[in-house]
Amino acid sequence: MARVKLLVDIDRLDELDRMSRLLSVDRPGILSFHTRDHVEHENETVREFVDRLLAQAGIASGGRWAKLGKRATPAARSGE
């Protein structure tokens, strides 16, 4: 079976399923994204899984975006 890599917004999987006839979410289709293949616990959403992994790594997700580090101040960027 061939594997396809996709970049998707995990907060908009329902919309993606409705927008595309080629890609289906949690149902059979030409290309299918099955939530169960991307989480560790039954009934866990992809968002819950990602947030849990980020928390375990000490990264605050803030809901939709992950905060990966402190923002540099202008002085730090200019080397002062």
Distance bins in CASP14 RR format, pairs under 12 A and 6 or more apart:
PFRMAT RR
TARGET T0000
AUTHOR 0000-0000-0000
RMODE 2
METHOD distances of the structure
MODEL  1
1 31 0 0 0 0 0 1 0 0 0 0 0
1 32 0 0 0 0 0 1 0 0 0 0 0
2 30 0 0 0 0 0 1 0 0 0 0 0
2 31 0 0 0 0 1 0 0 0 0 0 0
3 31 0 0 0 0 0 1 0 0 0 0 0
3 37 0 0 0 0 0 1 0 0 0 0 0
4 22 0 0 0 0 0 1 0 0 0 0 0
4 23 0 0 0 0 1 0 0 0 0 0 0
4 30 0 0 0 0 0 1 0 0 0 0 0
4 31 1 0 0 1 0 0 0 0 0 0 0
4 32 0 0 0 0 1 0 0 0 0 0 0
4 33 0 0 0 0 1 0 0 0 0 0 0
5 31 0 0 0 0 0 1 0 0 0 0 0
5 33 0 0 0 0 0 1 0 0 0 0 0
6 13 0 0 0 0 0 1 0 0 0 0 0
6 16 0 0 0 0 1 0 0 0 0 0 0
6 20 0 0 0 0 0 1 0 0 0 0 0
6 22 0 0 0 0 0 1 0 0 0 0 0
6 23 1 0 0 1 0 0 0 0 0 0 0
6 25 0 0 0 0 0 1 0 0 0 0 0
6 31 1 0 0 1 0 0 0 0 0 0 0
6 32 0 0 0 0 0 1 0 0 0 0 0
6 33 1 0 0 1 0 0 0 0 0 0 0
6 38 0 0 0 0 0 1 0 0 0 0 0
7 16 0 0 0 0 0 1 0 0 0 0 0
7 33 0 0 0 0 0 1 0 0 0 0 0
8 14 0 0 0 0 0 1 0 0 0 0 0
8 15 0 0 0 0 0 1 0 0 0 0 0
8 16 1 0 0 1 0 0 0 0 0 0 0
8 17 0 0 0 0 0 1 0 0 0 0 0
8 19 0 0 0 0 0 1 0 0 0 0 0
8 20 0 0 0 0 0 1 0 0 0 0 0
8 23 0 0 0 0 1 0 0 0 0 0 0
8 25 0 0 0 0 1 0 0 0 0 0 0
8 31 0 0 0 0 0 1 0 0 0 0 0
8 33 1 0 0 1 0 0 0 0 0 0 0
8 35 0 0 0 0 0 1 0 0 0 0 0
8 38 0 0 0 0 0 1 0 0 0 0 0
8 46 0 0 0 0 1 0 0 0 0 0 0
8 47 0 0 0 0 0 1 0 0 0 0 0
8 50 0 0 0 0 0 1 0 0 0 0 0
9 15 0 0 0 0 1 0 0 0 0 0 0
9 16 1 0 0 1 0 0 0 0 0 0 0
9 19 0 0 0 0 0 1 0 0 0 0 0
9 25 0 0 0 0 0 1 0 0 0 0 0
9 33 0 0 0 0 0 1 0 0 0 0 0
9 46 0 0 0 0 0 1 0 0 0 0 0
9 47 0 0 0 0 0 1 0 0 0 0 0
9 50 0 0 0 0 0 1 0 0 0 0 0
9 64 0 0 0 0 1 0 0 0 0 0 0
9 65 0 0 0 0 0 1 0 0 0 0 0
10 16 0 0 0 0 1 0 0 0 0 0 0
10 25 0 0 0 0 0 1 0 0 0 0 0
10 33 0 0 0 0 1 0 0 0 0 0 0
10 35 0 0 0 0 1 0 0 0 0 0 0
10 38 0 0 0 0 1 0 0 0 0 0 0
10 39 0 0 0 0 0 1 0 0 0 0 0
10 45 0 0 0 0 1 0 0 0 0 0 0
10 46 1 0 1 0 0 0 0 0 0 0 0
10 47 1 0 1 0 0 0 0 0 0 0 0
10 48 0 0 0 0 0 1 0 0 0 0 0
10 49 0 0 0 0 1 0 0 0 0 0 0
10 50 1 0 0 1 0 0 0 0 0 0 0
10 51 0 0 0 0 0 1 0 0 0 0 0
10 53 0 0 0 0 0 1 0 0 0 0 0
10 61 0 0 0 0 0 1 0 0 0 0 0
10 63 0 0 0 0 0 1 0 0 0 0 0
10 64 0 0 0 0 1 0 0 0 0 0 0
10 65 0 0 0 0 0 1 0 0 0 0 0
10 66 0 0 0 0 0 1 0 0 0 0 0
11 45 0 0 0 0 1 0 0 0 0 0 0
11 46 0 0 0 0 1 0 0 0 0 0 0
11 47 1 0 0 1 0 0 0 0 0 0 0
11 48 0 0 0 0 0 1 0 0 0 0 0
11 50 0 0 0 0 1 0 0 0 0 0 0
11 51 0 0 0 0 0 1 0 0 0 0 0
11 61 0 0 0 0 0 1 0 0 0 0 0
11 62 0 0 0 0 0 1 0 0 0 0 0
11 63 0 0 0 0 1 0 0 0 0 0 0
11 64 1 0 0 1 0 0 0 0 0 0 0
11 65 0 0 0 0 0 1 0 0 0 0 0
12 18 0 0 0 0 1 0 0 0 0 0 0
12 19 0 0 0 0 1 0 0 0 0 0 0
12 20 0 0 0 0 0 1 0 0 0 0 0
12 25 0 0 0 0 0 1 0 0 0 0 0
12 33 0 0 0 0 0 1 0 0 0 0 0
12 46 0 0 0 0 0 1 0 0 0 0 0
12 47 0 0 0 0 0 1 0 0 0 0 0
12 64 0 0 0 0 0 1 0 0 0 0 0
13 19 0 0 0 0 0 1 0 0 0 0 0
13 20 0 0 0 0 0 1 0 0 0 0 0
13 23 0 0 0 0 1 0 0 0 0 0 0
13 24 0 0 0 0 0 1 0 0 0 0 0
13 25 1 0 1 0 0 0 0 0 0 0 0
13 26 0 0 0 0 1 0 0 0 0 0 0
13 27 0 0 0 0 0 1 0 0 0 0 0
13 32 0 0 0 0 0 1 0 0 0 0 0
13 33 1 0 0 1 0 0 0 0 0 0 0
13 34 0 0 0 0 0 1 0 0 0 0 0
13 35 1 0 0 1 0 0 0 0 0 0 0
13 38 0 0 0 0 0 1 0 0 0 0 0
13 45 0 0 0 0 1 0 0 0 0 0 0
13 46 1 0 0 1 0 0 0 0 0 0 0
13 47 0 0 0 0 1 0 0 0 0 0 0
14 20 0 0 0 0 0 1 0 0 0 0 0
14 24 0 0 0 0 0 1 0 0 0 0 0
14 25 1 0 0 1 0 0 0 0 0 0 0
14 26 0 0 0 0 1 0 0 0 0 0 0
14 27 0 0 0 0 0 1 0 0 0 0 0
14 33 0 0 0 0 0 1 0 0 0 0 0
14 35 0 0 0 0 0 1 0 0 0 0 0
14 45 0 0 0 0 0 1 0 0 0 0 0
14 46 0 0 0 0 0 1 0 0 0 0 0
14 47 0 0 0 0 0 1 0 0 0 0 0
15 23 0 0 0 0 0 1 0 0 0 0 0
15 25 0 0 0 0 1 0 0 0 0 0 0
16 22 0 0 0 0 0 1 0 0 0 0 0
16 23 1 0 0 1 0 0 0 0 0 0 0
16 24 0 0 0 0 1 0 0 0 0 0 0
16 25 1 0 0 1 0 0 0 0 0 0 0
16 26 0 0 0 0 0 1 0 0 0 0 0
16 31 0 0 0 0 0 1 0 0 0 0 0
16 32 0 0 0 0 0 1 0 0 0 0 0
16 33 1 0 0 1 0 0 0 0 0 0 0
16 46 0 0 0 0 0 1 0 0 0 0 0
17 23 1 0 0 1 0 0 0 0 0 0 0
17 24 1 0 1 0 0 0 0 0 0 0 0
17 25 1 1 0 0 0 0 0 0 0 0 0
17 26 1 0 0 1 0 0 0 0 0 0 0
17 27 1 0 0 1 0 0 0 0 0 0 0
17 28 0 0 0 0 0 1 0 0 0 0 0
17 29 0 0 0 0 0 1 0 0 0 0 0
17 31 0 0 0 0 0 1 0 0 0 0 0
17 32 0 0 0 0 1 0 0 0 0 0 0
17 33 0 0 0 0 1 0 0 0 0 0 0
17 34 0 0 0 0 0 1 0 0 0 0 0
17 35 0 0 0 0 0 1 0 0 0 0 0
18 24 0 0 0 0 1 0 0 0 0 0 0
18 25 0 0 0 0 1 0 0 0 0 0 0
18 27 0 0 0 0 0 1 0 0 0 0 0
19 25 0 0 0 0 0 1 0 0 0 0 0
20 29 0 0 0 0 1 0 0 0 0 0 0
20 30 0 0 0 0 1 0 0 0 0 0 0
20 31 0 0 0 0 1 0 0 0 0 0 0
20 32 0 0 0 0 0 1 0 0 0 0 0
20 33 0 0 0 0 0 1 0 0 0 0 0
21 29 0 0 0 0 1 0 0 0 0 0 0
21 30 1 0 0 1 0 0 0 0 0 0 0
21 31 0 0 0 0 0 1 0 0 0 0 0
22 29 1 0 0 1 0 0 0 0 0 0 0
22 30 1 0 1 0 0 0 0 0 0 0 0
22 31 1 0 1 0 0 0 0 0 0 0 0
22 32 0 0 0 0 1 0 0 0 0 0 0
22 33 0 0 0 0 0 1 0 0 0 0 0
23 29 1 0 0 1 0 0 0 0 0 0 0
23 30 1 0 0 1 0 0 0 0 0 0 0
23 31 1 0 1 0 0 0 0 0 0 0 0
23 32 1 0 0 1 0 0 0 0 0 0 0
23 33 1 0 0 1 0 0 0 0 0 0 0
23 34 0 0 0 0 0 1 0 0 0 0 0
24 30 1 0 0 1 0 0 0 0 0 0 0
24 31 1 0 0 1 0 0 0 0 0 0 0
24 32 1 0 1 0 0 0 0 0 0 0 0
24 33 1 0 0 1 0 0 0 0 0 0 0
24 34 0 0 0 0 1 0 0 0 0 0 0
24 35 0 0 0 0 0 1 0 0 0 0 0
25 31 0 0 0 0 0 1 0 0 0 0 0
25 32 1 0 0 1 0 0 0 0 0 0 0
25 33 1 0 1 0 0 0 0 0 0 0 0
25 34 1 0 0 1 0 0 0 0 0 0 0
25 35 1 0 0 1 0 0 0 0 0 0 0
25 36 0 0 0 0 0 1 0 0 0 0 0
25 37 0 0 0 0 0 1 0 0 0 0 0
25 38 0 0 0 0 0 1 0 0 0 0 0
25 45 0 0 0 0 0 1 0 0 0 0 0
25 46 0 0 0 0 1 0 0 0 0 0 0
26 32 1 0 0 1 0 0 0 0 0 0 0
26 33 1 0 0 1 0 0 0 0 0 0 0
26 34 1 0 1 0 0 0 0 0 0 0 0
26 35 1 0 1 0 0 0 0 0 0 0 0
26 36 1 0 0 1 0 0 0 0 0 0 0
26 37 0 0 0 0 1 0 0 0 0 0 0
26 38 0 0 0 0 0 1 0 0 0 0 0
26 39 0 0 0 0 0 1 0 0 0 0 0
26 45 0 0 0 0 0 1 0 0 0 0 0
26 46 0 0 0 0 0 1 0 0 0 0 0
27 33 0 0 0 0 1 0 0 0 0 0 0
27 34 0 0 0 0 1 0 0 0 0 0 0
27 35 0 0 0 0 0 1 0 0 0 0 0
27 36 0 0 0 0 0 1 0 0 0 0 0
28 34 0 0 0 0 1 0 0 0 0 0 0
32 38 0 0 0 0 0 1 0 0 0 0 0
33 39 0 0 0 0 0 1 0 0 0 0 0
33 46 0 0 0 0 1 0 0 0 0 0 0
34 46 0 0 0 0 0 1 0 0 0 0 0
35 41 0 0 0 0 0 1 0 0 0 0 0
35 42 0 0 0 0 0 1 0 0 0 0 0
35 43 0 0 0 0 1 0 0 0 0 0 0
35 44 0 0 0 0 1 0 0 0 0 0 0
35 45 1 0 0 1 0 0 0 0 0 0 0
35 46 1 0 1 0 0 0 0 0 0 0 0
35 47 0 0 0 0 0 1 0 0 0 0 0
35 48 0 0 0 0 0 1 0 0 0 0 0
35 49 0 0 0 0 1 0 0 0 0 0 0
35 50 0 0 0 0 0 1 0 0 0 0 0
36 42 1 0 0 1 0 0 0 0 0 0 0
36 43 0 0 0 0 1 0 0 0 0 0 0
36 44 0 0 0 0 1 0 0 0 0 0 0
36 45 0 0 0 0 0 1 0 0 0 0 0
36 46 0 0 0 0 0 1 0 0 0 0 0
36 49 0 0 0 0 0 1 0 0 0 0 0
37 44 0 0 0 0 0 1 0 0 0 0 0
37 46 0 0 0 0 1 0 0 0 0 0 0
37 49 0 0 0 0 0 1 0 0 0 0 0
38 44 0 0 0 0 1 0 0 0 0 0 0
38 45 0 0 0 0 1 0 0 0 0 0 0
38 46 1 0 1 0 0 0 0 0 0 0 0
38 47 0 0 0 0 0 1 0 0 0 0 0
38 48 0 0 0 0 0 1 0 0 0 0 0
38 49 1 0 0 1 0 0 0 0 0 0 0
38 50 0 0 0 0 1 0 0 0 0 0 0
38 53 0 0 0 0 0 1 0 0 0 0 0
39 45 1 0 0 1 0 0 0 0 0 0 0
39 46 1 0 0 1 0 0 0 0 0 0 0
39 47 0 0 0 0 1 0 0 0 0 0 0
39 48 1 0 0 1 0 0 0 0 0 0 0
39 49 1 0 1 0 0 0 0 0 0 0 0
39 50 0 0 0 0 1 0 0 0 0 0 0
39 51 0 0 0 0 0 1 0 0 0 0 0
39 52 0 0 0 0 1 0 0 0 0 0 0
39 53 0 0 0 0 0 1 0 0 0 0 0
40 46 0 0 0 0 0 1 0 0 0 0 0
40 48 0 0 0 0 1 0 0 0 0 0 0
40 49 1 0 0 1 0 0 0 0 0 0 0
40 50 0 0 0 0 0 1 0 0 0 0 0
40 52 0 0 0 0 1 0 0 0 0 0 0
40 53 0 0 0 0 1 0 0 0 0 0 0
40 56 0 0 0 0 0 1 0 0 0 0 0
41 48 0 0 0 0 1 0 0 0 0 0 0
41 49 1 0 0 1 0 0 0 0 0 0 0
41 52 0 0 0 0 1 0 0 0 0 0 0
41 53 0 0 0 0 0 1 0 0 0 0 0
42 48 0 0 0 0 0 1 0 0 0 0 0
42 49 0 0 0 0 0 1 0 0 0 0 0
43 49 0 0 0 0 0 1 0 0 0 0 0
44 50 0 0 0 0 0 1 0 0 0 0 0
44 51 0 0 0 0 0 1 0 0 0 0 0
44 52 0 0 0 0 1 0 0 0 0 0 0
44 53 0 0 0 0 0 1 0 0 0 0 0
45 51 0 0 0 0 1 0 0 0 0 0 0
45 52 0 0 0 0 0 1 0 0 0 0 0
46 52 0 0 0 0 0 1 0 0 0 0 0
46 53 0 0 0 0 0 1 0 0 0 0 0
47 53 0 0 0 0 0 1 0 0 0 0 0
47 54 0 0 0 0 0 1 0 0 0 0 0
47 61 0 0 0 0 1 0 0 0 0 0 0
47 62 0 0 0 0 0 1 0 0 0 0 0
47 63 0 0 0 0 1 0 0 0 0 0 0
47 64 0 0 0 0 1 0 0 0 0 0 0
47 66 0 0 0 0 0 1 0 0 0 0 0
48 54 0 0 0 0 0 1 0 0 0 0 0
48 55 0 0 0 0 0 1 0 0 0 0 0
48 61 0 0 0 0 0 1 0 0 0 0 0
48 63 0 0 0 0 0 1 0 0 0 0 0
49 55 0 0 0 0 0 1 0 0 0 0 0
49 56 0 0 0 0 0 1 0 0 0 0 0
49 61 0 0 0 0 0 1 0 0 0 0 0
50 56 0 0 0 0 0 1 0 0 0 0 0
50 57 0 0 0 0 0 1 0 0 0 0 0
50 59 0 0 0 0 0 1 0 0 0 0 0
50 61 1 0 0 1 0 0 0 0 0 0 0
50 62 0 0 0 0 0 1 0 0 0 0 0
50 63 0 0 0 0 1 0 0 0 0 0 0
50 64 0 0 0 0 0 1 0 0 0 0 0
50 65 0 0 0 0 0 1 0 0 0 0 0
50 66 0 0 0 0 1 0 0 0 0 0 0
51 57 0 0 0 0 0 1 0 0 0 0 0
51 58 0 0 0 0 0 1 0 0 0 0 0
51 59 0 0 0 0 1 0 0 0 0 0 0
51 60 0 0 0 0 1 0 0 0 0 0 0
51 61 1 0 1 0 0 0 0 0 0 0 0
51 62 0 0 0 0 1 0 0 0 0 0 0
51 63 1 0 0 1 0 0 0 0 0 0 0
51 64 0 0 0 0 0 1 0 0 0 0 0
51 65 0 0 0 0 0 1 0 0 0 0 0
51 66 0 0 0 0 1 0 0 0 0 0 0
52 58 0 0 0 0 0 1 0 0 0 0 0
52 59 0 0 0 0 0 1 0 0 0 0 0
52 61 0 0 0 0 1 0 0 0 0 0 0
53 59 0 0 0 0 1 0 0 0 0 0 0
53 61 0 0 0 0 1 0 0 0 0 0 0
53 66 0 0 0 0 1 0 0 0 0 0 0
54 60 1 0 0 1 0 0 0 0 0 0 0
54 61 1 0 1 0 0 0 0 0 0 0 0
54 62 0 0 0 0 1 0 0 0 0 0 0
54 63 0 0 0 0 1 0 0 0 0 0 0
54 64 0 0 0 0 0 1 0 0 0 0 0
54 65 0 0 0 0 0 1 0 0 0 0 0
54 66 1 0 1 0 0 0 0 0 0 0 0
54 67 0 0 0 0 1 0 0 0 0 0 0
54 68 0 0 0 0 1 0 0 0 0 0 0
55 61 1 0 0 1 0 0 0 0 0 0 0
55 62 0 0 0 0 0 1 0 0 0 0 0
55 63 0 0 0 0 0 1 0 0 0 0 0
55 66 0 0 0 0 0 1 0 0 0 0 0
55 67 0 0 0 0 0 1 0 0 0 0 0
57 66 0 0 0 0 1 0 0 0 0 0 0
57 67 0 0 0 0 0 1 0 0 0 0 0
57 68 0 0 0 0 1 0 0 0 0 0 0
57 69 0 0 0 0 0 1 0 0 0 0 0
58 66 0 0 0 0 0 1 0 0 0 0 0
58 67 0 0 0 0 1 0 0 0 0 0 0
58 68 0 0 0 0 0 1 0 0 0 0 0
58 69 0 0 0 0 0 1 0 0 0 0 0
59 65 0 0 0 0 0 1 0 0 0 0 0
59 66 1 0 1 0 0 0 0 0 0 0 0
59 67 1 0 0 1 0 0 0 0 0 0 0
59 68 1 0 0 1 0 0 0 0 0 0 0
59 69 0 0 0 0 1 0 0 0 0 0 0
60 66 1 0 0 1 0 0 0 0 0 0 0
60 67 1 0 1 0 0 0 0 0 0 0 0
60 68 0 0 0 0 1 0 0 0 0 0 0
60 69 0 0 0 0 1 0 0 0 0 0 0
60 70 0 0 0 0 0 1 0 0 0 0 0
61 67 1 0 0 1 0 0 0 0 0 0 0
61 68 0 0 0 0 0 1 0 0 0 0 0
62 68 0 0 0 0 0 1 0 0 0 0 0
70 76 0 0 0 0 1 0 0 0 0 0 0
71 77 0 0 0 0 1 0 0 0 0 0 0
72 78 0 0 0 0 1 0 0 0 0 0 0
72 79 0 0 0 0 1 0 0 0 0 0 0
72 80 0 0 0 0 0 1 0 0 0 0 0
73 79 0 0 0 0 0 1 0 0 0 0 0
73 80 0 0 0 0 1 0 0 0 0 0 0
74 80 0 0 0 0 1 0 0 0 0 0 0
END
